[in-house]
Amino acid sequence: MKIVVSVPVHEKPDVILDQINNIKKYIEKPIIVLHVSKSFFGQYSLERLNNIPDVYINPENLDTVWGDILLPHVSNYFYIREIEMFDYFLFQASNDMFVRRGIEDYVGQYEAGFCRRVILQKESMWWPAQAAWEDRQLRKIMNVIGQRQIVATQIEGTFLRRDIAEKVMSIIKN
């Protein structure tokens, strides 16, 4: 099984190198695709991240900001799908780490995995609930996929089988 790990980069190169090593230690033959934030270039050099086997640097550089990290992952998906064959696409944060092996066995049981919290009202513990309830674009997406309830999640840790990722990413891109 081939797993792509998508990582938005906006941390120091040492942090990213440690994360790459962590991913390679706990996932068997991962493909890692880095999306380097625009803000990264003003602070750090990419030199230390170049030429690492099975690590790709997406040439597109979007801003990465807390609470709005989806588009860099979408960009990573469309970039890596043209270069590598893979079975699953995993969304990772630049400050996450794995602590044990076995992710292949786990994700292989499912088409997708994500945190799922149904948001039943505008007043919610989930900070963007009110904005989500009023978001016309979100409603359009929900209509396209036949979803009636707003579901909150966090992108980090989400995984999608490639065929599911293709559908989801195409909807988001459109």
Buried (B, 14 or more C-beta within 10 A) or exposed (E): EBBBBBBBBBBEBEEBBEBBEBBBEBBEEBBBBBBBBEEBEEEBEBEEBEEBEBBBBBEEBBEBEEEEBBBBBBBBBBBBBEEEEBBBBBBBBBEBEBEEEEBBEEBEEEEBBBEEBEBEEEEBEEEBBBEBBEBEEBBEBBEEEEEEEBEBEBBBBBBBBBEBBBEBBEEEEE
